Amino acid sequence: MQKVKIGKSDVITGPLGLGTNAVGGHNLFPNLSNEVGIEIVKTALDSGITLLDTAFAYGMGESEKLIGEAIKGYDRSKIQIATKGCQKVEKDGNVVINDSPEFLKQCVEDSLKRLQTDYLDIFYIHFPDGHTPLNESVAALNELKKAGKIRAIGVSNLSMEQLKEANLDNLVDIDEEKYNLVDREAEKERFPYLRDHDISFVPFFPLASGLLTGKYSKATTFPADDIRHDDPDFKGEDFKKIMEGVDAIRPIAEKHHATVAQIVIAWYIKNPDISVVIPGAKKPEQVKSNAKALDINLTDAEYQKIDESF
């Protein structure tokens, strides 16, 4: 399996990771089982996936705790843990974003305890708070990097202006933002900037909330009480165009004896601007299916066909 170097750090991982918002993310998804969550993580590790992407916000620490339990018995040196923080829970229960150097340092310490580990391979500033200078936030993480508490500095949910502010001292190693075959805004300005500054990129929502899995067709409709009913990507001409793109992938999937989702993941893996793709999973079987994308080698012509279809 190919290896990926994260930014200017010494973190080496594979091109496919696991997004774990459905592992302990009881505040994000209904009816989650902690036992299944632990099994999802173990299935990923057993399938050759070594990067686990989590966050305090996934269950307000519950996801990190479950991952800490799941990795017991595995060689920690062969696992890369990425987590995110910045959410401060007030005494009244309200959650506020806080990117102050002091609080981010505390976030790292708390994450280390929940994950039962001595270091984090990647720590992301999850969201900007709108007032703390982001380069000062990053400088605090760089102190932790020098101390061995974290190995790579990440940022997420930043505008281009905020990204440049965060990277004022060229210390950012990795950027995690929304990007997929449907939403390609990052290609215009972000990707060239990341290339120029040796910053890795991780897309979230890689399967576009299911749009790129192949489970929908042009005839699919969503009832009024479905959250997708009012999403412009799931109705009208936008939905029709996306489904036409998906239909163009189906022959490629058939040729490789693969699913549409596996082909889409393989496209991200082949994309030179993407370092690691981190699809989530609610069942161990989904993890096994996603892992099969590692065995798919798209030809340049197939890659271009998929690219042009969206």
N, C-alpha and C positions, 0 to 999 in steps of 0.2 A: 504494500500500500504506500502511495506517495506520502511524503511528509511535508509539513508546512511550518515555516518559522514565523512566529508572531512578532511583527514590527521590528523594533531595535532590541528586543529582549532575547533571552536564551530559551524561551519556551518553544518546544517542538511538539506538534500534534498532528493528527490526521485531518483530512479535508472534510470529514463528516462527524458532526457532534450530535448531542442530544439536548434539545430544548426541554426543560423540566417544569414548565409552568403548570402542567397537569400532575406533577408529583408533589402532593401536599398543597397545591394551590386551591384550597377549599373556598377562598374568597373570590376565585375566578371561575370555577366550574362546579356544578352541583354533583352530588353523589360520588365523590372521589373516595377510593379506598387506599388507605396508607399501605396496606399489604401489597396491593397491585402496584402502587407507586414504587415501592422498594424493588419489586420484581422487574419493573420497567428498566430501572437503573442497572440491575444485574444483567438483564438481557442485553442491554447495550454494551456493557463491558465484555460479556461473553461473545458478542458478535463482532468484536474488533473496534468498536467505537470507544474512544478514550477521553474525549472532551465532554464534560458535563456542564451545561450552562444553566445556572440557577440565579436566584435573586432573593433578597429579604422579602420583597413584595409578594412573592409567591407563597401565600399562606402566612405572611408576616413572620417568617423564620422557619415555618414548618417544612418547606421544601429542603432547606439546608440541613435540618435535623435528620430528615429521612435519608438524604444522600450520605450524611455522616454514618448512618447505620448501614446503609447498603454497601458501602465500599469496604467495610470490615472484612478481612480475609483476602483482599486483593492487594497487589503491590502498589502502594501509593505513588511510587516514583514513575509508574507507567500510566497514571491517571492525571488528566489536566482538569482542574476545577476552576471554573469561571463563575464569579458571583457579582452581584450589583447591590449598591446601597445608596442611601441619601434620605430615606423616609424616617422621620422622627415621629414617634407616637407620643402625643401629648397626654397629660394626666386625664383630660376629659375624653380621651379616645380619638380625638382628631389626629389626622396624619398630615404633617407638613414636610415640605422638601427643604433639606438643609445641607448645603454643600460647604459649610465652613470647614476649614482644615481640622479643627478639633473634633467635630462630629464625625467626619469621614474616617479619621483615625480610630474613633470608637466603633464605627460600623465594621471596620476590618477586624478589630479585636473580637467583637461579638460574633461575627461570621466564623472566625476561626474556632470559637468555642462550640458553636452549633454544628459545625462540620467535623469537629473532633480531629483537627489537623493543625500542623505547625506553620503552614504557609498556604497562600492562595496563588494559583498559577496566573490568574487574571482577576483584577478587581476593577469593575466599571463604576463610574459616577453615573447612576441610573437616569437621572433627570437634572436639568439645570434648575436652580432655585430662583433665578432672575435677578439676583443682587450680589452674590459672592463672585468676585473675579475668578473665572474658571482656571486661569493659569496659576492662581494661588491654591486652588483645590488640587490641581495636578501636582504642584510642588510638594504638597503634603504627602501625596501618594508616592512621590519619588523618594521621600525620606524613608517611607516604609519599604520601598523597593531596595534601597541601599541596605536596610536593616534585615532584609531577607524575609519579611512578612508577606510581601507580594512579589511576583516575578515579572508581571507586565501591567502596564497602566492602560485602562480602557475608559472610553466615554460612550454615551448613548443618548439618543433623542435630542441631538443638537442640530441647530441650523448651521449653515456654512459659516456664518459670522461667529457663532459660538464655538465651533470647532477650531477656527483659526485662533480665537482667544485662548482656548484651552491648550492649544499647541504652540503658544507663543515662544516657549523655550525648547521646542522640539522634543518633548518628553512623552508624548502620547504614542502608545504602541498599537492600539487597536480601536476601531470604531464600529459600533453595532447600531444599525439603522434599518428602517423599513425599506425593503427592496425586493422585488420579484419580477417575473416576466410581464406582469400586468402593470405594476407601478415602477417605472424605470427612471424616475427623476434624478436619482443619484448619479446616473451616467454623465450628466451634463457638466457639472462642476466638481462634485465630490470625488469621483473616481480619479480624475487627473490630479487633484490636490493630494489625495492619499498616496498615489504612486510617487509623486514628487517628494513626499516627506516620509517615505518608508513606514506607512501606517497600514496595518492589515484591516480587512473589512469583513464583517459578519452580517448577513442580512437576516432580519427577523420577518415573520410572516412569509417564508419562502414559498409556501403552497397557497398563498392568497386566500386564507380562510376556507380552503377546500376547492376553490375555483380551478386550481391546477392539478387536481387529483384524478380527473377523468370521470368522477362519479355523477356529474351533471351533464345535461344536454340542452340544446336550444329549447326543447319543449318543457324543461323543468320550470315550475313556478313555486313561489313561496307564499304561504298563508299570511294574512295581515298581522297575526300575533308572532310571526317569526322575525327575529332581529334582522334577518337578511332582506326582508320585504322592502325596506326603505333604503337599502344600500344601493347606490347607483350602479355599482359593479354587478349587482345581481338582478338587474331588470333592464328592459328596453334595449336600445341599440348597443350600449356598452357590453351588456351580458352576451348579446348575440355575437359581437366581434370576438370576445374572449373565448366563447365556445368554438368559434371557427378556428381560432388558434389551437385550441385543445384538439380539435378534430384533425388538424394537420400533424399533430404529434402521434396520433394513434397508429399509423402505418409504421413509424419508426419503433414504437413500443412493440408491435407485433413481430417485427424483424428481430428484435433483441429478446423476444419472449419475456417481456417486462411489462410493468404497468405504466400508465401515463405518469404517475407520481415519481416512479423510479427514474424515468427518462428525464423529467424536469430536474430532479436532484442531481443526476449525472451531468446535466447542462451547467448547473451551478458549479459543480466540481471542476469542470473543464474551463470555466470562465476565469481568465487570468486576473480579473479584478476582485475575485472573491477568494478569501483565504479558507474559511470554514463555513459550511452550511449546517444549520442546527434545527431541523424539523422536530416538532414535538410529537408526543404520542400519548394516547390514553390507554393503550393496551400493549402488552409485550409483543403481540403478533405484528403490530404496526412498526415496532422497532426492527424486528427481523426483516420485514419487507423493505424498510428504508435502507437497511444495511446492504441489501443486494445491489443497490445503486453503485456501490464501490467496485463491483465486478463488470460494470457496463462501460465500454470504451466507445464513445461516440466518434464517428468520423468527422473530419472538418466540415464535410458537406452536410451531415446531419445536424451538427452544431449550428451551422449557418441557416439551415432551413428552420430550425426552431426559433432562432434569433429573429428571422424575418417574419415569422408567423405572428409575432406580437409587436 
